[in-house]
Amino acid sequence: MTRKASSYTDYLKVPDLLGLQQRLSQPPHHDEMLFIVIHQVFELWFREMIHEAEEILRALPAGKVRRATRLYRRLIEIQRVLLQQIAVLETMTPSDFNEFRDLLNPASGFQSGQFRELEFLSGMKDAGFLRMPALDPAARAALQRRYDGDSLADVFDALLRSRGFALPAPGGHGMKEARIAALKIIYDRHDDHDDLYQLAEAMIEYDENFQLWRYHHIRMVERMIGHKPGTGGSEGVGYLAKTLDKRCFPDLWDVRTHLAGGGAYGG
């Protein structure tokens, strides 16, 4: 049966939520609270983004293109909030961070299972992350489901097939070329395919914001620790810089080269 909340505090479980910010430093360092809150909020937003991505996975096979586009727009606004949170974290000085940084080891944002789920859902699947030692069994199982299941790119491909575009079966030969050809038609004749065009534009903005978040995160890490190794044993900034070229929907970028017209934005 549906249970009614007795109050705002009861509905949101505020006492439980506020009991989760437990500093390790002794005596407690002032800025450790900021660090914990920011990263817990990151995880809450990742949860919401996964929730919205799952709905897109349901909406597109059902032909609900405009609903999927609206949900992408929601994801984009959440990404903008994530970018703003980095600016808040940067109000902490490197010396303040170093007061408690050693207490984090071997914990690292590199180990965020939800962020890896979001990457997999967005089409950036890497089987190597399934072997991360820090994943607990539940997180590993969740990540395996994302690896085995459809991504946002997969359901977009299926939508294009349902609209009559000649895409091969998943993993088939010539997929990239066929996808580029379909996207070229959608962009060159966007008045005839407006819902697909609006969806594609929302997808590429989502992808772009993913890359912007990575870039700002790298610069924030460099600002805090320079080129020291990460607390989880990674290369720190060196590793993060290697992720900048990861894209959710690379063909949405590549199709720009093939579109009719030219001259603007650089001759």
C-alpha positions in Angstrom: 0.0 0.0 0.0 1.1 3.6 -0.6 2.4 5.2 2.6 1.8 9.0 3.1 4.7 11.0 4.5 4.1 12.4 8.0 6.3 15.5 7.2 8.9 17.0 4.9 11.6 15.6 7.2 10.1 12.2 7.1 9.6 12.1 3.4 13.2 13.1 2.6 14.7 11.1 5.5 16.6 14.2 6.5 18.1 12.9 9.7 19.5 9.9 7.9 20.8 12.1 5.1 22.5 14.5 7.5 24.1 11.7 9.4 26.2 10.6 6.4 28.7 13.4 6.5 31.3 11.8 8.8 34.8 13.4 8.8 37.8 11.2 9.3 40.3 13.9 10.3 41.0 14.4 14.0 40.5 17.1 15.0 37.9 17.5 12.3 39.2 19.7 9.5 36.8 22.4 8.4 37.0 21.7 4.6 36.6 18.0 4.8 32.9 18.6 5.3 32.8 20.5 2.0 34.7 17.6 0.2 32.3 15.0 1.5 29.1 17.0 0.8 30.2 17.8 -2.8 31.0 14.2 -3.6 27.9 12.8 -2.0 25.9 15.2 -4.0 27.7 14.1 -7.1 26.6 10.5 -6.4 23.0 11.6 -5.8 23.0 13.4 -9.2 24.6 10.3 -10.8 21.7 8.3 -9.4 19.2 10.7 -10.9 21.0 10.7 -14.3 21.0 6.9 -14.4 17.2 7.1 -13.5 16.6 9.4 -16.5 18.8 7.4 -18.9 16.9 4.3 -18.0 13.7 6.1 -18.9 15.2 7.1 -22.3 16.0 3.4 -22.9 12.3 2.7 -22.4 11.0 5.7 -24.3 12.8 5.3 -27.6 11.8 1.7 -28.3 8.2 2.8 -27.6 8.6 5.5 -30.2 8.4 8.3 -27.6 11.0 10.5 -29.3 9.9 13.9 -27.9 9.8 12.4 -24.4 13.3 11.1 -24.8 14.4 14.5 -26.1 12.9 16.2 -23.0 14.7 13.8 -20.7 18.0 14.5 -22.5 17.4 18.2 -21.8 16.9 17.4 -18.2 20.2 15.5 -18.2 21.9 18.5 -19.8 20.6 20.8 -17.0 21.9 18.3 -14.4 25.3 18.3 -16.1 25.3 22.1 -15.8 24.7 21.8 -12.0 27.7 19.3 -11.8 29.9 21.8 -13.5 28.9 24.5 -11.0 29.7 22.2 -8.1 33.3 22.0 -9.3 33.5 25.7 -8.9 32.3 25.3 -5.3 35.0 22.7 -4.6 37.7 25.0 -6.0 37.0 27.4 -3.1 39.1 24.9 -1.1 42.8 25.7 -1.1 45.4 23.0 -1.9 46.9 23.3 1.6 43.5 22.8 3.1 42.9 19.7 1.0 46.3 18.3 1.9 45.4 18.5 5.6 43.1 15.4 5.1 43.9 14.0 1.7 46.0 11.1 3.0 43.0 9.9 5.0 41.2 9.2 1.7 43.7 6.7 0.4 43.0 4.2 -1.2 39.6 5.7 -1.9 39.2 7.7 -5.2 36.5 9.1 -7.4 38.0 6.7 -10.0 36.2 4.0 -8.1 32.7 5.5 -8.4 30.5 2.6 -9.6 27.6 4.9 -10.5 29.8 7.1 -12.7 31.0 4.0 -14.6 27.4 2.9 -14.9 26.6 6.2 -16.5 29.5 5.9 -18.9 28.3 2.4 -19.9 24.8 3.6 -20.4 26.0 6.4 -22.5 27.9 4.0 -24.8 31.4 4.3 -23.4 31.8 0.7 -22.3 35.2 -0.6 -21.1 35.3 -4.1 -19.8 38.4 -3.2 -17.8 36.3 -1.4 -15.2 34.5 -4.6 -14.4 37.7 -5.8 -12.8 38.2 -2.8 -10.5 39.2 -4.3 -7.1 37.3 -1.6 -5.2 33.9 -2.6 -6.5 31.7 -4.4 -4.1 29.7 -7.4 -5.4 26.5 -5.3 -5.9 28.3 -2.6 -7.8 30.1 -5.1 -9.9 26.8 -6.8 -10.8 25.2 -3.5 -11.6 28.1 -2.6 -13.9 28.0 -5.9 -15.6 24.2 -5.4 -16.4 25.1 -2.1 -18.0 27.9 -3.7 -20.0 25.6 -6.5 -21.2 22.5 -4.2 -21.8 21.6 -1.6 -24.4 23.2 1.8 -24.3 21.6 5.1 -25.3 23.5 4.8 -28.6 22.0 1.3 -29.2 18.4 2.5 -28.7 19.0 5.5 -31.0 20.2 3.1 -33.7 17.1 0.9 -33.2 15.0 4.0 -33.6 16.7 4.9 -36.9 16.0 1.4 -38.2 12.3 1.7 -37.2 12.2 4.9 -39.2 13.4 3.1 -42.4 17.1 4.0 -42.3 19.3 1.1 -43.5 21.4 0.3 -40.5 22.9 -3.2 -40.1 22.2 -5.3 -37.1 24.2 -4.3 -33.9 27.9 -5.1 -34.5 27.3 -5.6 -38.2 29.7 -4.6 -41.0 29.6 -1.0 -42.1 27.7 0.3 -39.1 29.6 3.6 -38.9 29.1 4.4 -42.6 25.4 3.6 -42.4 24.9 5.7 -39.3 26.7 8.6 -40.9 24.5 8.3 -44.0 21.3 8.3 -41.9 22.4 11.3 -39.8 23.4 13.2 -42.9 19.8 12.8 -44.2 18.4 13.9 -40.9 20.6 17.0 -40.7 20.3 17.9 -44.4 16.5 17.5 -44.4 15.8 18.3 -40.8 12.4 19.8 -41.5 11.3 16.4 -42.7 12.8 14.7 -39.7 12.4 17.3 -37.0 11.8 15.0 -34.0 15.0 13.0 -34.9 16.9 16.2 -35.5 15.9 17.7 -32.1 16.8 14.4 -30.4 20.2 14.2 -32.1 21.0 17.8 -31.1 20.1 17.1 -27.5 22.3 14.0 -27.6 25.3 15.9 -28.9 24.9 18.6 -26.2 24.7 15.8 -23.6 27.9 14.4 -25.0 29.6 17.8 -25.1 28.7 18.5 -21.5 30.1 15.1 -20.5 33.4 16.2 -22.1 33.2 19.7 -20.4 32.7 18.0 -17.0 35.8 15.9 -17.6 37.9 18.9 -18.6 36.9 21.0 -15.6 37.3 18.1 -13.3 40.9 17.6 -14.6 41.7 21.2 -14.2 40.3 21.2 -10.6 42.4 18.1 -9.7 45.5 19.8 -11.2 44.7 22.9 -9.3 44.5 20.9 -6.0 47.3 18.4 -6.3 49.3 19.2 -9.4 50.7 16.0 -11.0 50.8 13.9 -7.8 49.4 10.3 -8.1 45.7 9.9 -7.4 44.7 8.5 -4.0 43.3 5.3 -5.6 46.7 4.5 -7.2 45.9 6.1 -10.6 48.2 8.5 -12.4 46.0 11.4 -11.2 45.9 14.2 -13.8 47.9 12.0 -16.2 45.2 9.4 -16.3 42.3 11.8 -16.4 43.8 13.6 -19.4 43.6 10.4 -21.3 39.8 10.3 -20.9 39.2 13.6 -22.7 38.7 12.0 -26.1 36.0 9.6 -24.8 32.7 10.3 -26.5 29.2 8.9 -26.1 28.1 9.4 -29.7 31.2 9.9 -31.9 29.3 9.7 -35.2 27.1 12.7 -34.2 30.4 14.6 -34.3 31.8 13.0 -37.4 28.7 13.7 -39.5 29.4 17.5 -39.3 32.2 16.9 -41.8 29.8 15.4 -44.3 27.0 17.9 -44.2 26.1 20.0 -47.2 27.3 23.6 -47.3 30.3 25.2 -45.7 32.2 28.5 -45.2 31.1 29.4 -41.7 33.2 29.0 -38.5 36.5 29.0 -40.1 36.4 29.4 -43.9 
